[in-house]
Amino acid sequence: MTIATSFSRRSLLGFGAAAIAVSAAPRVWAQAAAPAAPAGPFSLPKRAYETNALEPNIDATTMDIHYNRHHAAYVAGLNAVAKDHGVVASTPLHKLLGDIGSVPEAARTAIRNAGGGHANHTMFWEVMGPNAGGAPSGDVAAAITKDLGGFDKFKADFEAAGLRVFGSGWVFVTVGADGKLALLGKPNQDSPLMDKHMVLLGNDVWEHAYYLKYQNRRADYLKSWWNVVNWAKVNERYAAAKAGKLTV
């Protein structure tokens, strides 16, 4: 099974003109409830903030398209494959990705792409928020200093890793079983969970994440993204990772 072509850059360009028209019209943004999706065991997570809450760093039109079209399409892809494979319907996503070699071969590509996309985006919405940014504190700050050379070096290295991703992909901070942090770039919707790494945070560098506002200026997007990182939530995720309880 292959994932719907709505994930491609070509499809983004196809609805780009419509998105521009939408952005030009007055709009009242509702509370960020998950929209309806095809029935199945997987669903869109509800964000803790509204669609326009991350302006001006992430514009509302991009957020709307990213969440309601791209992420929703990954969920739909997972639910479609779950109808034909009971093990997919009955197994938590992090376990499917963590042991992807055991997934039925006919479902493996869908789990890698749609499952990875669902896991990556679920994390992505969680580690961002309004009135955020600044420098980390607490255990995460200490771990960044110890494992990644301090916050300033970490930011520079993270941005460089994001720029090195060729085409579409992600840049992550992962947590090892020993609690140590590491930087990791991944192509497409591949998840570090497939390499037995827990994900502390990550940034989406697919063009659909930034192109309407930043065009080809991925570097500007990567720099601006620090203004919406919710370090309090990242600290919660780090505590869960060290306790062995962090899933996606």
Backbone as CSV, one residue per row, in Angstrom:
resi,resn,N_x,N_y,N_z,CA_x,CA_y,CA_z,C_x,C_y,C_z
1,MET,0.847,-1.197,0.000,0.000,0.000,0.000,0.873,1.235,0.000
2,THR,0.520,2.202,-0.765,1.273,3.451,-0.774,0.449,4.546,-0.179
3,ILE,1.125,5.548,0.393,0.430,6.653,1.030,-0.048,7.633,-0.030
4,ALA,-1.197,8.260,0.189,-1.788,9.173,-0.784,-0.813,10.256,-1.184
5,THR,-0.894,10.649,-2.432,0.056,11.617,-2.951,-0.149,13.009,-2.414
6,SER,-1.102,13.183,-1.482,-1.297,14.509,-0.886,-0.095,14.944,-0.084
7,PHE,0.860,14.046,0.163,2.022,14.423,0.944,3.115,15.068,0.079
8,SER,2.980,15.036,-1.218,4.063,15.475,-2.091,4.121,16.973,-2.226
9,ARG,5.291,17.449,-2.641,5.432,18.879,-2.886,4.520,19.329,-4.010
10,ARG,4.344,18.470,-5.009,3.508,18.840,-6.136,2.095,19.131,-5.667
11,SER,1.579,18.305,-4.729,0.223,18.548,-4.250,0.148,19.832,-3.446
12,LEU,1.233,20.169,-2.727,1.251,21.434,-1.992,1.122,22.602,-2.952
13,LEU,1.862,22.550,-4.066,1.759,23.623,-5.049,0.369,23.671,-5.642
14,GLY,-0.259,22.500,-5.764,-1.589,22.442,-6.337,-2.625,23.167,-5.521
15,PHE,-2.502,23.072,-4.170,-3.491,23.826,-3.398,-2.921,25.132,-2.865
16,GLY,-1.715,25.535,-3.334,-1.111,26.773,-2.862,-1.949,27.987,-3.175
17,ALA,-2.510,28.066,-4.409,-3.300,29.233,-4.777,-4.545,29.329,-3.912
18,ALA,-5.169,28.181,-3.640,-6.354,28.199,-2.789,-6.010,28.639,-1.383
19,ALA,-4.845,28.202,-0.886,-4.449,28.586,0.469,-4.212,30.082,0.567
20,ILE,-3.636,30.671,-0.509,-3.407,32.109,-0.501,-4.735,32.846,-0.462
21,ALA,-5.715,32.351,-1.221,-7.029,32.982,-1.209,-7.673,32.903,0.155
22,VAL,-7.508,31.752,0.813,-8.056,31.589,2.151,-7.418,32.558,3.115
23,SER,-6.077,32.721,3.011,-5.377,33.591,3.949,-5.774,35.044,3.775
24,ALA,-6.253,35.414,2.589,-6.624,36.798,2.340,-8.013,37.123,2.863
25,ALA,-8.812,36.122,3.144,-10.184,36.346,3.589,-10.249,36.425,5.110
26,PRO,-11.219,37.189,5.653,-11.395,37.217,7.113,-11.719,35.826,7.620
27,ARG,-11.204,35.491,8.783,-11.433,34.151,9.296,-11.492,34.163,10.809
28,VAL,-12.437,33.442,11.363,-12.507,33.252,12.806,-12.045,31.836,13.082
29,TRP,-10.971,31.717,13.864,-10.393,30.396,14.119,-11.050,29.769,15.339
30,ALA,-11.593,28.594,15.141,-12.252,27.890,16.236,-11.224,27.208,17.120
31,GLN,-11.659,26.769,18.283,-10.799,25.977,19.154,-10.310,24.768,18.385
32,ALA,-9.085,24.357,18.633,-8.424,23.368,17.785,-8.869,21.949,18.085
33,ALA,-10.132,21.667,17.819,-10.635,20.309,17.981,-10.230,19.479,16.775
34,ALA,-9.971,18.178,16.994,-9.633,17.300,15.889,-10.838,17.159,14.964
35,PRO,-10.652,17.339,13.654,-11.764,17.190,12.720,-12.133,15.720,12.549
36,ALA,-13.270,15.513,11.898,-13.713,14.144,11.654,-12.725,13.434,10.738
37,ALA,-12.486,12.172,10.994,-11.580,11.374,10.166,-12.215,10.009,9.960
38,PRO,-11.779,9.259,8.949,-12.334,7.916,8.755,-12.250,7.088,10.029
39,ALA,-13.303,6.344,10.282,-13.369,5.559,11.513,-12.216,4.565,11.579
40,GLY,-11.684,4.391,12.780,-10.599,3.448,12.969,-9.941,3.660,14.311
41,PRO,-8.932,2.871,14.627,-8.295,2.962,15.942,-7.406,4.188,16.123
42,PHE,-7.055,4.878,15.040,-6.149,6.024,15.129,-6.924,7.311,14.899
43,SER,-6.525,8.373,15.585,-7.231,9.648,15.451,-6.260,10.809,15.606
44,LEU,-6.660,11.956,15.088,-5.867,13.164,15.259,-5.870,13.569,16.724
45,PRO,-4.728,13.934,17.274,-4.705,14.452,18.642,-5.272,15.863,18.668
46,LYS,-5.850,16.251,19.761,-6.316,17.628,19.908,-5.150,18.486,20.382
47,ARG,-4.897,19.566,19.653,-3.840,20.486,20.073,-4.278,21.279,21.294
48,ALA,-3.300,21.778,22.032,-3.580,22.570,23.240,-3.696,24.054,22.927
49,TYR,-3.704,24.416,21.656,-3.736,25.824,21.263,-4.478,25.941,19.936
50,GLU,-4.911,27.163,19.636,-5.694,27.399,18.444,-4.807,27.517,17.206
51,THR,-5.444,27.510,16.051,-4.721,27.459,14.785,-3.816,28.654,14.566
52,ASN,-4.236,29.820,15.057,-3.439,31.031,14.835,-2.533,31.373,16.008
53,ALA,-2.403,30.458,16.968,-1.703,30.774,18.218,-0.193,30.920,18.061
54,LEU,0.374,30.385,16.991,1.828,30.434,16.828,2.277,31.528,15.856
55,GLU,1.334,32.382,15.451,1.690,33.547,14.641,2.672,34.420,15.431
56,PRO,3.602,35.104,14.783,3.868,35.119,13.346,4.868,34.052,12.895
57,ASN,5.338,33.224,13.819,6.396,32.270,13.479,5.882,31.134,12.593
58,ILE,4.702,30.637,12.892,4.021,29.673,12.027,2.648,30.253,11.737
59,ASP,2.385,30.550,10.475,1.144,31.233,10.125,-0.050,30.294,10.217
60,ALA,-1.217,30.891,10.423,-2.430,30.118,10.651,-2.812,29.272,9.445
61,THR,-2.614,29.775,8.239,-2.971,28.998,7.053,-2.133,27.733,6.958
62,THR,-0.831,27.855,7.190,0.032,26.672,7.188,-0.391,25.695,8.275
63,MET,-0.677,26.205,9.465,-1.099,25.327,10.555,-2.373,24.574,10.197
64,ASP,-3.324,25.274,9.594,-4.591,24.662,9.208,-4.374,23.546,8.198
65,ILE,-3.607,23.829,7.145,-3.345,22.825,6.118,-2.529,21.660,6.675
66,HIS,-1.536,21.982,7.465,-0.629,20.966,7.997,-1.388,19.970,8.880
67,TYR,-2.226,20.495,9.738,-2.959,19.655,10.697,-4.150,18.949,10.056
68,ASN,-5.014,19.727,9.388,-6.276,19.200,8.899,-6.168,18.438,7.585
69,ARG,-5.090,18.611,6.849,-4.927,17.883,5.593,-3.792,16.867,5.665
70,HIS,-2.582,17.339,5.982,-1.443,16.417,5.972,-1.517,15.402,7.108
71,HIS,-1.615,15.877,8.343,-1.668,14.929,9.455,-2.915,14.054,9.347
72,ALA,-4.039,14.655,8.986,-5.264,13.864,8.850,-5.121,12.774,7.799
73,ALA,-4.356,13.046,6.741,-4.154,12.034,5.710,-3.327,10.853,6.231
74,TYR,-2.360,11.111,7.107,-1.599,10.012,7.704,-2.501,9.146,8.583
75,VAL,-3.370,9.805,9.331,-4.313,9.055,10.171,-5.227,8.199,9.302
76,ALA,-5.734,8.786,8.229,-6.600,8.036,7.326,-5.861,6.843,6.723
77,GLY,-4.588,7.028,6.367,-3.802,5.929,5.823,-3.628,4.791,6.817
78,LEU,-3.394,5.144,8.071,-3.264,4.127,9.108,-4.575,3.368,9.317
79,ASN,-5.668,4.104,9.383,-6.966,3.462,9.591,-7.329,2.566,8.412
80,ALA,-6.930,2.957,7.207,-7.208,2.122,6.033,-6.475,0.788,6.119
81,VAL,-5.201,0.832,6.503,-4.446,-0.418,6.580,-4.879,-1.250,7.777
82,ALA,-5.357,-0.595,8.833,-5.826,-1.331,10.012,-7.056,-2.185,9.704
83,LYS,-7.843,-1.772,8.703,-9.030,-2.550,8.337,-8.660,-3.922,7.802
84,ASP,-7.501,-4.008,7.184,-7.079,-5.269,6.567,-6.095,-6.065,7.408
85,HIS,-5.572,-5.440,8.473,-4.557,-6.108,9.291,-4.889,-5.904,10.764
86,GLY,-5.412,-6.934,11.381,-5.840,-6.832,12.767,-4.717,-6.454,13.708
87,VAL,-3.494,-6.880,13.420,-2.372,-6.557,14.304,-2.118,-5.058,14.321
88,VAL,-2.359,-4.370,13.215,-2.181,-2.922,13.172,-3.227,-2.243,14.040
89,ALA,-4.454,-2.727,13.976,-5.537,-2.132,14.755,-5.355,-2.348,16.248
90,SER,-4.709,-3.431,16.640,-4.648,-3.794,18.052,-3.320,-3.463,18.727
91,THR,-2.356,-2.928,17.987,-1.025,-2.670,18.537,-0.787,-1.173,18.647
92,PRO,-0.296,-0.679,19.798,0.021,0.747,19.918,1.024,1.181,18.861
93,LEU,0.896,2.423,18.407,1.716,2.913,17.309,3.200,2.823,17.610
94,HIS,3.615,3.186,18.824,5.048,3.171,19.113,5.616,1.754,19.057
95,LYS,4.781,0.751,19.326,5.247,-0.627,19.235,5.299,-1.097,17.786
96,LEU,4.348,-0.647,16.969,4.403,-0.973,15.545,5.685,-0.425,14.922
97,LEU,6.005,0.827,15.235,7.205,1.450,14.669,8.478,0.876,15.286
98,GLY,8.422,0.553,16.568,9.597,0.039,17.257,9.987,-1.357,16.839
99,ASP,9.050,-2.093,16.240,9.350,-3.443,15.760,8.773,-3.596,14.358
100,ILE,9.126,-2.657,13.500,8.498,-2.597,12.178,8.810,-3.834,11.339
101,GLY,9.908,-4.513,11.629,10.235,-5.724,10.895,9.254,-6.853,11.125
102,SER,8.490,-6.763,12.225,7.511,-7.800,12.532,6.122,-7.476,11.988
103,VAL,5.951,-6.268,11.459,4.669,-5.890,10.869,4.474,-6.683,9.584
104,PRO,3.262,-7.141,9.282,3.041,-7.855,8.013,3.605,-7.075,6.837
105,GLU,4.292,-7.771,5.954,4.991,-7.090,4.863,4.064,-6.206,4.038
106,ALA,2.834,-6.651,3.834,1.898,-5.883,3.021,1.524,-4.551,3.661
107,ALA,1.718,-4.448,4.982,1.366,-3.223,5.699,2.582,-2.383,6.060
108,ARG,3.782,-2.889,5.798,4.989,-2.265,6.340,5.247,-0.862,5.777
109,THR,5.046,-0.683,4.483,5.272,0.637,3.899,4.295,1.652,4.468
110,ALA,3.049,1.251,4.639,2.045,2.157,5.205,2.381,2.527,6.640
111,ILE,2.857,1.572,7.410,3.220,1.861,8.796,4.430,2.787,8.834
112,ARG,5.398,2.551,7.974,6.588,3.403,7.938,6.211,4.840,7.593
113,ASN,5.378,5.022,6.578,5.057,6.359,6.092,3.919,7.005,6.883
114,ALA,2.758,6.367,6.892,1.612,6.941,7.598,1.802,6.859,9.109
115,GLY,2.330,5.726,9.587,2.571,5.589,11.024,3.650,6.531,11.510
116,GLY,4.738,6.615,10.745,5.785,7.565,11.101,5.273,8.989,11.065
117,GLY,4.483,9.316,10.039,3.923,10.661,9.945,3.003,10.992,11.104
118,HIS,2.191,10.034,11.509,1.284,10.259,12.642,2.076,10.456,13.936
119,ALA,3.063,9.611,14.171,3.871,9.737,15.387,4.651,11.046,15.395
120,ASN,5.299,11.370,14.281,6.107,12.585,14.220,5.264,13.832,14.454
121,HIS,4.098,13.890,13.825,3.266,15.081,13.965,2.621,15.175,15.343
122,THR,2.265,14.050,15.923,1.713,14.075,17.280,2.717,14.697,18.245
123,MET,3.984,14.306,18.111,5.046,14.928,18.909,5.186,16.410,18.582
124,PHE,5.168,16.752,17.298,5.405,18.113,16.820,4.426,19.109,17.432
125,TRP,3.120,18.795,17.387,2.143,19.718,17.977,2.371,19.863,19.480
126,GLU,2.806,18.801,20.115,2.942,18.811,21.574,4.088,19.679,22.054
127,VAL,5.191,19.728,21.310,6.371,20.451,21.804,6.358,21.929,21.429
128,MET,5.258,22.394,20.831,5.138,23.805,20.512,3.999,24.428,21.309
129,GLY,3.994,25.760,21.380,2.905,26.441,22.050,3.056,27.943,21.973
130,PRO,1.988,28.670,22.282,2.060,30.136,22.319,2.805,30.609,23.562
131,ASN,3.306,31.829,23.508,4.028,32.409,24.644,5.147,31.485,25.109
132,ALA,5.831,30.901,24.152,6.881,29.924,24.456,8.225,30.485,24.001
133,GLY,9.142,29.595,23.681,10.467,30.003,23.248,11.406,30.267,24.400
134,GLY,12.426,31.053,24.150,13.426,31.315,25.176,14.372,30.147,25.335
135,ALA,15.000,30.078,26.499,15.978,29.029,26.776,15.357,27.947,27.651
136,PRO,15.809,26.713,27.522,15.306,25.646,28.387,15.807,25.817,29.813
137,SER,15.158,25.126,30.715,15.568,25.125,32.119,15.482,23.700,32.655
138,GLY,15.859,23.527,33.887,15.712,22.236,34.536,16.571,21.142,33.941
139,ASP,16.043,19.921,33.987,16.810,18.760,33.560,17.166,18.798,32.077
140,VAL,16.258,19.327,31.253,16.554,19.396,29.824,17.728,20.330,29.564
141,ALA,17.749,21.472,30.237,18.869,22.410,30.072,20.175,21.743,30.481
142,ALA,20.165,21.013,31.589,21.372,20.335,32.049,21.812,19.269,31.052
143,ALA,20.841,18.531,30.489,21.187,17.483,29.526,21.724,18.080,28.231
144,ILE,21.160,19.191,27.789,21.662,19.855,26.581,23.097,20.325,26.794
145,THR,23.381,20.864,27.973,24.749,21.290,28.278,25.697,20.097,28.306
146,LYS,25.272,19.035,28.943,26.136,17.853,29.109,26.345,17.101,27.804
147,ASP,25.264,16.884,27.051,25.340,15.978,25.905,25.510,16.689,24.561
148,LEU,25.084,17.958,24.490,25.048,18.639,23.201,25.858,19.928,23.182
149,GLY,26.643,20.171,24.224,27.584,21.279,24.204,27.034,22.630,24.592
150,GLY,25.851,22.679,25.191,25.261,23.946,25.595,24.204,24.415,24.607
151,PHE,23.350,25.330,25.057,22.187,25.706,24.272,22.556,26.380,22.955
152,ASP,23.496,27.302,22.968,23.851,28.000,21.736,24.428,27.045,20.695
153,LYS,25.315,26.170,21.121,25.882,25.183,20.187,24.798,24.224,19.704
154,PHE,23.951,23.809,20.625,22.862,22.908,20.258,21.964,23.524,19.189
155,LYS,21.572,24.776,19.374,20.708,25.429,18.386,21.387,25.482,17.018
156,ALA,22.647,25.867,17.000,23.370,25.941,15.730,23.470,24.569,15.075
157,ASP,23.761,23.543,15.852,23.895,22.189,15.308,22.541,21.654,14.832
158,PHE,21.489,21.956,15.567,20.142,21.514,15.213,19.730,22.146,13.880
159,GLU,19.955,23.447,13.743,19.614,24.134,12.498,20.429,23.583,11.335
160,ALA,21.713,23.336,11.568,22.560,22.774,10.511,22.070,21.388,10.097
161,ALA,21.651,20.591,11.074,21.130,19.258,10.770,19.842,19.361,9.960
162,GLY,19.006,20.350,10.286,17.783,20.556,9.523,18.059,20.966,8.089
163,LEU,19.084,21.764,7.887,19.458,22.181,6.536,20.064,21.034,5.733
164,ARG,20.692,20.076,6.411,21.322,18.952,5.705,20.313,17.918,5.218
165,VAL,19.095,17.939,5.760,18.085,16.979,5.304,17.774,17.281,3.844
166,PHE,18.062,16.337,2.973,17.860,16.557,1.541,16.404,16.292,1.195
167,GLY,15.741,17.292,0.617,14.332,17.122,0.286,13.484,17.223,1.537
168,SER,12.666,16.213,1.781,11.719,16.237,2.890,12.204,15.373,4.044
169,GLY,11.920,15.798,5.255,12.307,15.008,6.410,12.162,15.772,7.708
170,TRP,12.882,15.330,8.712,12.795,15.876,10.063,14.182,15.975,10.685
171,VAL,14.305,16.838,11.687,15.476,16.836,12.559,14.972,16.630,13.975
172,PHE,15.575,15.696,14.692,15.110,15.280,16.009,16.194,15.428,17.068
173,VAL,15.755,15.550,18.309,16.591,15.257,19.469,16.042,13.966,20.055
174,THR,16.881,12.964,20.148,16.453,11.674,20.675,17.018,11.449,22.072
175,VAL,16.411,10.497,22.768,16.851,10.112,24.111,17.170,8.630,24.089
176,GLY,18.392,8.294,24.452,18.776,6.895,24.527,18.294,6.245,25.809
177,ALA,18.467,4.941,25.894,18.056,4.209,27.087,18.782,4.698,28.332
178,ASP,19.978,5.290,28.137,20.752,5.819,29.258,20.407,7.272,29.581
179,GLY,19.410,7.835,28.878,19.003,9.213,29.104,19.815,10.239,28.336
180,LYS,20.773,9.788,27.526,21.640,10.708,26.798,20.932,11.246,25.564
181,LEU,21.118,12.547,25.304,20.514,13.198,24.148,21.425,13.086,22.930
182,ALA,20.797,13.060,21.742,21.544,13.042,20.489,20.720,13.721,19.411
183,LEU,21.400,14.301,18.428,20.745,14.884,17.256,20.647,13.829,16.169
184,LEU,19.517,13.849,15.442,19.315,12.852,14.398,18.441,13.441,13.295
185,GLY,18.932,13.415,12.056,18.115,13.787,10.907,17.528,12.541,10.284
186,LYS,16.274,12.645,9.796,15.608,11.508,9.177,14.918,11.953,7.888
187,PRO,14.916,11.108,6.853,14.208,11.451,5.623,12.722,11.133,5.726
188,ASN,11.945,11.810,4.893,10.528,11.493,4.726,9.800,11.537,6.074
189,GLN,9.010,10.490,6.392,8.362,10.429,7.697,8.962,9.322,8.565
190,ASP,10.186,8.948,8.303,10.842,7.937,9.136,10.899,8.429,10.583
191,SER,10.671,7.528,11.493,10.665,7.859,12.917,11.879,7.262,13.618
192,PRO,12.482,8.011,14.549,13.561,7.432,15.352,13.114,6.211,16.153
193,LEU,11.806,6.073,16.348,11.308,4.896,17.062,11.698,3.614,16.338
194,MET,11.867,3.692,15.028,12.265,2.517,14.258,13.704,2.110,14.541
195,ASP,14.470,3.024,15.145,15.855,2.736,15.535,15.990,2.548,17.050
196,LYS,14.848,2.368,17.711,14.822,2.146,19.165,15.214,3.395,19.955
197,HIS,15.020,4.573,19.378,15.287,5.825,20.080,13.970,6.488,20.467
198,MET,13.884,7.021,21.674,12.750,7.848,22.056,12.962,9.257,21.511
199,VAL,11.868,9.943,21.223,11.940,11.268,20.614,11.627,12.330,21.662
200,LEU,12.601,13.193,21.923,12.371,14.290,22.861,11.628,15.432,22.179
201,LEU,12.142,15.895,21.055,11.495,16.928,20.257,11.989,16.823,18.837
202,GLY,11.329,17.505,17.927,11.758,17.485,16.543,11.065,18.567,15.755
203,ASN,11.672,18.930,14.641,11.112,19.943,13.762,10.903,19.354,12.372
204,ASP,9.755,19.658,11.800,9.351,19.176,10.487,9.964,20.081,9.417
205,VAL,10.794,19.517,8.535,11.378,20.322,7.464,10.854,19.908,6.086
206,TRP,9.689,19.263,6.050,8.973,19.136,4.788,8.557,20.544,4.359
207,GLU,8.491,20.786,3.054,8.121,22.118,2.586,6.713,22.521,3.022
208,HIS,5.817,21.543,3.204,4.462,21.919,3.619,4.440,22.536,5.019
209,ALA,5.520,22.374,5.782,5.581,22.942,7.132,5.919,24.423,7.128
210,TYR,6.463,24.927,6.019,6.945,26.307,6.065,6.821,27.091,4.764
211,TYR,6.479,26.456,3.637,6.672,27.100,2.349,5.750,28.295,2.108
212,LEU,4.537,28.276,2.619,3.623,29.393,2.378,4.153,30.693,2.971
213,LYS,4.858,30.609,4.091,5.393,31.809,4.735,6.842,32.074,4.362
214,TYR,7.653,31.033,4.350,9.097,31.205,4.199,9.611,30.872,2.799
215,GLN,8.761,30.355,1.919,9.176,29.899,0.591,10.380,28.952,0.715
216,ASN,11.471,29.238,0.041,12.614,28.317,0.084,13.589,28.643,1.211
217,ARG,13.194,29.524,2.126,14.111,29.961,3.183,13.990,29.054,4.411
218,ARG,14.392,27.819,4.237,14.309,26.873,5.350,15.114,27.343,6.556
219,ALA,16.246,27.982,6.307,17.080,28.463,7.418,16.324,29.464,8.283
220,ASP,15.551,30.356,7.656,14.776,31.330,8.416,13.702,30.642,9.245
221,TYR,13.067,29.650,8.657,12.056,28.875,9.385,12.667,28.172,10.602
222,LEU,13.823,27.545,10.410,14.466,26.844,11.517,14.812,27.798,12.664
223,LYS,15.272,28.989,12.338,15.597,29.973,13.376,14.341,30.464,14.081
224,SER,13.294,30.711,13.320,12.055,31.230,13.890,11.376,30.197,14.788
225,TRP,11.582,28.929,14.488,10.897,27.863,15.227,11.224,27.871,16.722
226,TRP,12.409,28.311,17.097,12.764,28.346,18.517,11.792,29.218,19.316
227,ASN,11.130,30.158,18.682,10.206,31.055,19.383,8.918,30.375,19.816
228,VAL,8.666,29.165,19.314,7.432,28.469,19.683,7.692,27.156,20.419
229,VAL,8.945,26.844,20.713,9.235,25.600,21.444,8.776,25.737,22.890
230,ASN,7.985,24.790,23.330,7.433,24.778,24.689,8.364,23.941,25.578
231,TRP,9.318,24.624,26.227,10.326,23.898,26.991,9.755,23.205,28.221
232,ALA,8.662,23.730,28.757,8.019,23.048,29.891,7.521,21.668,29.449
233,LYS,6.910,21.611,28.269,6.436,20.323,27.752,7.617,19.413,27.408
234,VAL,8.686,19.985,26.875,9.866,19.182,26.564,10.451,18.571,27.837
235,ASN,10.442,19.332,28.928,10.898,18.783,30.210,10.016,17.622,30.658
236,GLU,8.708,17.738,30.434,7.803,16.635,30.774,8.135,15.395,29.945
237,ARG,8.408,15.605,28.675,8.752,14.473,27.811,10.078,13.842,28.235
238,TYR,11.026,14.664,28.652,12.318,14.122,29.086,12.163,13.288,30.355
239,ALA,11.338,13.764,31.276,11.092,12.997,32.492,10.430,11.659,32.152
240,ALA,9.484,11.677,31.215,8.838,10.437,30.799,9.822,9.499,30.113
241,ALA,10.723,10.065,29.291,11.719,9.234,28.614,12.641,8.546,29.616
242,LYS,13.111,9.307,30.609,14.013,8.713,31.601,13.315,7.632,32.423
243,ALA,11.994,7.771,32.563,11.227,6.758,33.293,10.802,5.599,32.398
244,GLY,11.173,5.664,31.110,10.810,4.615,30.179,9.346,4.637,29.781
245,LYS,8.685,5.784,29.924,7.245,5.868,29.675,6.896,6.728,28.468
246,LEU,7.885,7.275,27.765,7.588,8.111,26.605,7.307,7.204,25.407
247,THR,6.172,7.424,24.758,5.791,6.593,23.616,6.118,7.332,22.316
248,VAL,5.201,8.178,21.841,5.490,8.943,20.640,5.819,10.388,21.013
